[in-house]
């Protein structure tokens, strides 16, 4: 399968993921208006045992239209690239990443409900960038450069800023991306079934 065809196929998967986020967002609006029930209660509330389940639900929840719009494009692009170039290992790495990002946010986060896909977005950007550096192959280095050029400014998001932004989630995603890129560098490099990297 050609690279372009593979990207289109994985972009279709990414589109479905983004569509799910929007469906949940619309349902959240309906439930909050009709029943005063807000999905944010299913977010990550740090160090609260009962909110550990939020590790897996928080990435699908968004607090405002601006919030979900700002996450839609980078999630779609970065996830499509990730699925294209790390197809065989993508599901396993992504599941581990979501778990670790959520757990780290649960440990270091402020006492608030942390929601949104930005932690996953920061993981994807970090993983793609550092994987390219660690593997030292032409196409992976090109991906690293492109991620840096288009999303390098995201780096500042790992530091405290506006009170309603979960910089802890951003930092968690960044660190987990670096960690998993390092942990999987040998496996990905030796994986003969990887077509492009």
N, C-alpha and C positions, 0 to 999 in steps of 0.2 A: 504494500500500500504506500502511495506517495505521501510525502510529508504534508502537502496541502490537503489531500483527501483525509488524512488522519486528523489534522487539526480541525477540519470542518466537522468530522464525526464527534470529536471530543467537545467542540464548541456547542454542539447540540445538547450534550450531556450537561454542560455548564449552564446553558440556557434554561434547562429544566430545573436545575438547582436554584437559580435566581428566581424562576417563576414560583417555586414553592415559597421562597422568602416573601414574595409579594402577596401571595395568597394568604399566608399567615398574617401578614401586616394588615391586610384588608379585614380579615376575620377579627383581629385584635380591635380595630376601630369599631366594628359592628358590636362586638361584645362589650366594649367599654361604654358605648353610647346607649345600648339597649339594657344592659344588665349591670353596668358599673363594675365590670370584671376586666381587669387589666392583665394581659399576658406577661407583663414585666415581673410579676410575682414568681415566674418560672425562670428568672435569671439567676446569676451566680451571686449569692450573698456571702461574702467572705467569712470563713471560719464558722459558718452555721451548718451543722451536720445535715439538717433537713433540706438544704439547698444544693447538696452535692449533685442531685439529678440535673441541676441547671447547667452543669458542665456540658451536657449534650443538647439541651434545649436553647440555651442562651444565644448560640450563633444564628439561630433562626428568628430571633426576635429583634424588633427595632422600635425605638421610642418616638420617632417622628418621620414625616415625609422626607425631610432633609437628610436624616440619618440613613434611611434605606437607599435613597438616591445616591448619596455619596459612597455607599458601599457596593452598589450594583455593578458599575463599570469595572472597577479594579478586580472585583471578585470574578466576574465573567472572564476577563482577559487572563488573569494570573492562573485561575483554575484550568482554563482551556490549555494554556501552555504546559502547566504541570501534568495534566492528564495525557497530553500528547507525547511528552518526552520521558515521562516516568510511568508509562501505562501499566506495566506489569506489577510494579510495586505501589502504585498510587493509592489503592484502597487501604492497604495495610498502613502505609505511612500517614495517610490522612486521618485514619481512625486514631492512631497513636498520637498524632499531633493535636487533634481536638481534645483528647483526654488530658494530655500534658499541659496544653495552654489553659484549659479550664481549671485544672488542679492548681497550677501556679498562680493564676488569677485569684482563686479561692484562698490561697495562702497569703498573698501579698496585697490584695486589693483593699480599698477603703470600704467602710461599712455602708454599702449601697448595693443596688441591684445592677450588676454588670451584664449588659446585653449587647447584641450586635455581632456581625460577622467580621468586624475589623481585626479581632485577634487571629482569625483564620487567614485573613488577607495579609497580615504582617508575617505570619508563618510562611505563606506561599512566596512572598517577595524575598524573605530572608533565605528560605530553602533554595529557591532558584538561583539567587545570587551566589551563595556560598558553595552550592553544589558545583557550579561552573568553575569556581576557583579551585576547589579541591580536586575535581576530575581532570582539569587541565586539557580538555579536548576542545577542538576548534568550535564546534557548534555550541557546546556548553558555555564556553567563554563568551561567545557572542550573546547568548541569552543573559549572562551575568551583566554584560555591558548595557544591553537594552533595558533590563530591569533597573539598573542604576540610573540610566538616563531618564526613564519615564517615572520611576517611583522612588528615586533616591531621596527626594524631599520628605518622604514618609518617615525617614530616620528621626526627625525632630519630634515625631509623635510618641516616641517612647519616653519622653520626659514630661513631668507635670506641666499642665497648661490650664485650660478651662476646666472648671469644676465638674461639668457634665460630660467630659470626655474621659473614658477609661484608659488612661495612659498605661495603667497596670496590665490591661489586656493586650495593648500594643506591645509593651515590653515583653510580656510572656510569649506572644507570637514570634517576636524577633529572636528571642533566646532559644525557643524550641526549634525554630527553623535552622539556626546555626548548629544546634546540638544534633538534630537528625541528619542534616547534610553531612556532618562529620561522621556520624555513626554508620551511615549507609554508603559512604563514598566508595568503599572497597566492593561492596556487594553490587552497586550500580555499575561500577567500572568493569567488573568481571562478568556481568550478566550478558551472556551471548545473545539473549533474545531481545535485548534493547536494540531498536532499529536505528536510532539517531544519536544516542549519547553513549 
